[in-house]
Amino acid sequence: MEKRLSSEIISTCTRASEPPQVRAEVYLTVIIPAYNEAARIPSTLWQVLSYLESLGKSYEVVVVDDGSTDNTVEEVEKICREATGVRLVRNPGNCGKGFAVRNGMMNARGEYILFSDADLSAPIAEAEQLLKPLENGCDIVIGSRALKREWIGVHQSRFRESAGKLFNLFIRCLTGLSFHDTQCGFKAFRRPAAAAIFALQRIPGFGFDVETLYIARKLGLRALEIPVHWDHSAASKVHPLRDGTRMALDVLKIYWNDWRGRYQGKKSGDRRGTCKIRD
């Protein structure tokens, strides 16, 4: 069945949208932020759609275009016309990954909301490992490359891996967050948790991962880190020096925002540390 194209454009990079509606319309939303991904977005979307069909549950895929200058939008629009359950949301320009993910979260209709990088470094089939704990009561489940490094098929360069470990140590020391890998682009949220966190999330760049987990802790939400299979993509857009410096500055912004009271939200009670995986 052909689906009418769904494309929405947010008018400013300062705020993405209003928080999502309370009632979910589908079981799962998969958000894919995309910037100049014309070459691989068709393959990514068909892989994601094939997997979601195999679940036998209702779903949607939300691609958030972050001001691409190639044919990303046109490629996504083609698939919107050919497949059901795909929506295109467009940022007004290149606002950053954090802004794009927030935009997707605010437009999601799922009971559970997962975001994945466009390169599918973590295979989409790993989503099941994140969904089970959510169904059992966790608020957030994050994929991790650090918990089982033997699950990494294609490694990053030694420099990238060392830089990542150093950044994680920096994060743990400055924020007190205990996660071993905050930057893996494969995270899932229960709908109420996503609404609460992303209503407060502000950092538009790569540092948003740390910010979301920091906010979650302040709100007393339950987060679980689990290992996932992962392969490094040679086409990764993250530059370890340039973006690493920016992410370090973002951590300081988190402190500044917290000091100014920008992360004050309604707490759900202290539920941290009680999240477990159950079969």
C-alpha positions as CSV (number, residue, x, y, z in Angstrom):
1,M,0.0,0.0,0.0
2,E,1.4,3.4,-0.9
3,K,1.7,5.9,1.9
4,R,1.2,9.6,1.6
5,L,4.5,11.4,2.2
6,S,4.9,12.8,5.8
7,S,7.4,15.6,6.1
8,E,7.5,18.2,8.8
9,I,9.9,21.1,9.2
10,I,10.7,22.7,12.5
11,S,11.2,26.5,12.1
12,T,14.1,27.2,14.5
13,C,17.1,25.5,15.9
14,T,16.5,27.0,19.3
15,R,13.7,24.5,20.3
16,A,12.7,21.4,18.5
17,S,9.0,21.0,19.4
18,E,6.6,20.6,22.3
19,P,6.7,17.4,24.4
20,P,5.0,14.3,22.8
21,Q,1.4,13.6,23.4
22,V,0.8,11.4,26.5
23,R,-1.0,8.5,24.7
24,A,1.1,6.3,22.4
25,E,-0.2,5.4,19.0
26,V,2.2,2.6,18.1
27,Y,4.4,0.1,20.0
28,L,7.8,1.3,18.8
29,T,9.3,4.4,17.3
30,V,12.7,4.2,15.7
31,I,14.4,7.5,15.3
32,I,17.2,7.9,12.8
33,P,19.0,11.3,12.8
34,A,20.5,11.9,9.3
35,Y,23.0,14.4,7.9
36,N,24.2,13.8,4.3
37,E,23.3,10.2,4.4
38,A,22.0,9.8,0.9
39,A,24.4,7.0,0.1
40,R,23.3,4.6,2.9
41,I,19.9,5.8,4.1
42,P,17.9,3.7,1.7
43,S,19.7,0.5,2.7
44,T,19.4,1.5,6.4
45,L,15.7,2.1,6.2
46,W,14.9,-1.1,4.4
47,Q,16.9,-3.1,7.0
48,V,15.0,-1.3,9.8
49,L,11.6,-1.8,8.1
50,S,12.3,-5.5,7.5
51,Y,13.2,-6.0,11.2
52,L,10.2,-4.1,12.5
53,E,7.9,-6.1,10.3
54,S,9.3,-9.3,11.8
55,L,8.3,-8.1,15.3
56,G,4.6,-8.3,14.4
57,K,3.9,-5.1,16.4
58,S,2.9,-1.6,15.4
59,Y,5.8,0.7,14.6
60,E,7.0,3.9,12.9
61,V,10.3,5.1,11.7
62,V,11.1,8.8,12.0
63,V,14.0,10.1,10.0
64,V,15.2,13.5,11.2
65,D,17.1,15.3,8.5
66,D,19.6,17.7,10.0
67,G,20.0,20.1,7.1
68,S,21.6,17.7,4.6
69,T,23.1,19.3,1.5
70,D,23.0,16.0,-0.5
71,N,20.0,14.0,-1.6
72,T,19.1,12.6,1.8
73,V,15.7,14.2,1.8
74,E,14.9,13.0,-1.7
75,E,16.0,9.4,-0.8
76,V,13.8,9.3,2.3
77,E,10.9,10.8,0.5
78,K,11.0,8.0,-2.1
79,I,10.8,5.4,0.7
80,C,8.0,7.3,2.4
81,R,6.0,6.9,-0.9
82,E,6.9,3.2,-1.1
83,A,6.5,2.0,2.5
84,T,4.1,2.5,5.3
85,G,5.3,3.7,8.7
86,V,8.0,6.1,7.6
87,R,8.0,9.8,8.4
88,L,10.4,12.5,7.6
89,V,11.0,15.4,10.0
90,R,13.3,18.2,8.9
91,N,15.4,20.5,10.9
92,P,15.7,24.1,9.5
93,G,19.4,23.7,9.1
94,N,22.4,21.8,10.4
95,C,21.4,22.1,14.1
96,G,23.4,19.1,15.5
97,K,22.7,15.5,16.4
98,G,21.4,16.4,19.9
99,F,18.8,18.7,18.3
100,A,17.9,16.1,15.7
101,V,17.3,13.4,18.3
102,R,15.3,15.7,20.5
103,N,13.2,16.7,17.5
104,G,12.5,13.1,16.7
105,M,11.6,12.3,20.3
106,M,9.2,15.2,20.5
107,N,7.5,13.9,17.3
108,A,7.5,10.2,18.2
109,R,4.2,8.3,18.6
110,G,5.6,5.1,20.1
111,E,5.1,3.6,23.6
112,Y,8.8,2.8,23.4
113,I,11.2,5.1,21.5
114,L,14.6,4.1,20.2
115,F,17.2,6.1,18.4
116,S,19.9,4.6,16.2
117,D,22.7,6.0,14.1
118,A,22.1,5.9,10.4
119,D,25.1,3.6,9.8
120,L,23.5,0.9,12.0
121,S,26.9,0.3,13.7
122,A,24.7,-1.5,16.3
123,P,22.6,-3.8,14.2
124,I,18.9,-3.0,14.4
125,A,18.2,-6.6,15.6
126,E,19.9,-5.6,18.9
127,A,16.8,-3.5,19.6
128,E,15.1,-6.5,21.2
129,Q,17.8,-6.5,23.9
130,L,16.9,-2.9,24.8
131,L,13.1,-3.4,24.6
132,K,12.9,-6.3,27.0
133,P,14.1,-4.3,30.0
134,L,11.8,-1.4,29.0
135,E,8.9,-3.8,29.1
136,N,10.0,-5.0,32.5
137,G,10.0,-1.5,34.0
138,C,13.3,0.3,33.1
139,D,12.9,3.9,31.9
140,I,16.0,4.0,29.8
141,V,18.2,1.3,28.3
142,I,21.5,2.2,26.6
143,G,23.6,0.1,24.3
144,S,27.3,-0.3,25.3
145,R,30.4,-1.2,23.4
146,A,32.5,-1.3,26.6
147,L,30.8,-4.0,28.6
148,K,31.7,-6.8,26.2
149,R,34.4,-5.6,23.9
150,E,34.6,-9.1,22.3
151,W,31.2,-8.2,20.7
152,I,32.9,-5.5,18.7
153,G,33.3,-6.9,15.1
154,V,35.1,-4.0,13.5
155,H,37.2,-1.9,15.9
156,Q,37.9,1.8,15.7
157,S,41.5,2.9,15.4
158,R,43.6,2.6,18.6
159,F,43.6,6.4,18.8
160,R,39.8,6.6,18.6
161,E,39.3,3.8,21.2
162,S,41.8,5.4,23.5
163,A,40.2,8.8,23.1
164,G,36.8,7.3,23.9
165,K,38.1,5.6,27.1
166,L,39.7,8.9,28.2
167,F,36.5,10.8,27.5
168,N,34.4,8.3,29.5
169,L,36.8,8.6,32.4
170,F,36.4,12.4,32.2
171,I,32.6,12.0,32.2
172,R,32.6,9.6,35.2
173,C,34.9,11.9,37.2
174,L,33.0,15.2,36.5
175,T,29.4,14.0,36.5
176,G,29.4,10.9,38.7
177,L,27.6,8.9,36.0
178,S,28.7,5.3,36.3
179,F,28.1,4.2,32.7
180,H,31.0,2.7,30.8
181,D,29.9,4.0,27.4
182,T,27.7,7.1,27.1
183,Q,28.3,7.7,23.5
184,C,27.0,4.6,21.7
185,G,24.3,5.8,19.3
186,F,21.8,3.1,20.3
187,K,19.4,4.1,23.2
188,A,15.8,3.4,24.0
189,F,13.3,5.1,26.3
190,R,9.9,4.5,27.7
191,R,7.6,7.2,26.4
192,P,7.1,9.1,29.8
193,A,10.8,9.1,30.4
194,A,11.5,10.5,26.9
195,A,8.9,13.2,27.4
196,A,10.4,14.2,30.8
197,I,14.1,14.1,29.7
198,F,13.8,15.8,26.3
199,A,11.6,18.5,27.5
200,L,14.7,19.6,29.5
201,Q,17.5,18.6,27.1
202,R,19.3,21.5,25.5
203,I,22.7,20.6,24.1
204,P,22.4,20.4,20.3
205,G,25.7,18.6,19.6
206,F,27.2,15.2,20.4
207,G,27.4,16.0,24.1
208,F,23.6,15.4,24.3
209,D,24.1,11.8,25.3
210,V,25.7,12.7,28.5
211,E,23.1,15.4,29.1
212,T,20.2,13.1,28.7
213,L,21.7,10.6,31.2
214,Y,22.5,13.4,33.6
215,I,18.9,14.7,33.5
216,A,17.6,11.1,33.9
217,R,19.5,10.8,37.1
218,K,18.2,14.1,38.4
219,L,14.7,13.0,37.7
220,G,15.3,9.7,39.5
221,L,14.7,7.5,36.5
222,R,15.9,4.0,36.1
223,A,18.6,3.5,33.5
224,L,20.3,0.2,32.4
225,E,23.5,-0.2,30.4
226,I,23.7,-3.5,28.4
227,P,26.2,-4.8,25.9
228,V,25.4,-4.8,22.2
229,H,27.2,-6.0,19.1
230,W,28.8,-3.2,17.2
231,D,30.9,-2.5,14.1
232,H,32.8,0.7,13.5
233,S,31.8,2.5,10.3
234,A,34.7,4.1,8.3
235,A,32.2,6.8,7.3
236,S,31.7,8.0,10.9
237,K,31.3,11.8,11.0
238,V,32.7,12.1,14.6
239,H,36.2,13.6,14.6
240,P,37.9,12.5,17.9
241,L,39.9,15.8,18.4
242,R,37.4,18.4,17.1
243,D,34.2,16.7,18.5
244,G,36.0,15.4,21.6
245,T,36.8,19.0,22.5
246,R,33.3,20.1,21.9
247,M,31.9,17.3,23.9
248,A,34.2,18.2,26.8
249,L,32.9,21.8,26.7
250,D,29.3,20.4,26.5
251,V,29.9,18.7,29.9
252,L,30.8,22.1,31.4
253,K,27.6,23.4,29.8
254,I,25.7,20.7,31.6
255,Y,27.0,21.9,34.9
256,W,26.2,25.5,34.0
257,N,22.6,24.6,33.0
258,D,22.2,22.6,36.2
259,W,23.5,25.5,38.3
260,R,21.0,27.8,36.6
261,G,18.1,25.4,37.4
262,R,17.4,24.4,33.8
263,Y,17.1,20.7,34.6
264,Q,14.3,21.1,37.2
265,G,11.5,18.7,36.3
266,K,9.0,16.5,38.1
267,K,10.8,13.7,39.8
268,S,9.4,10.2,39.5
269,G,10.8,9.1,42.8
270,D,14.2,7.6,43.3
271,R,14.0,4.5,41.2
272,R,17.6,4.3,40.3
273,G,19.5,1.0,40.7
274,T,16.4,-1.2,40.7
275,C,16.3,-1.9,37.0
276,K,17.1,-5.5,36.1
277,I,16.8,-7.7,33.0
278,R,14.2,-10.4,33.3
279,D,13.4,-13.1,30.7
